[in-house]
Amino acid sequence: MFGVYSTEERANEVRERARLQLGFDGRLGPVDSQEKLTVYLYGLDDVAWRGGFFSYDAEGREE
């Protein structure tokens, strides 16, 4: 995560600036060019993760 911004416009501006930085500009080859920076919209004052933690037992069943 790069950050949280108040508007989609601001998030897109930061994404464009990030593309100039090593690691996001393609100079490292496929490592940084395969997965593009994406802007996601989230609502304010809302829970973003509802699932909680879980684990697996020795047989691979979810506990």
Order of alpha helices (4+ residues) and beta strands (2+ residues): alpha-alpha
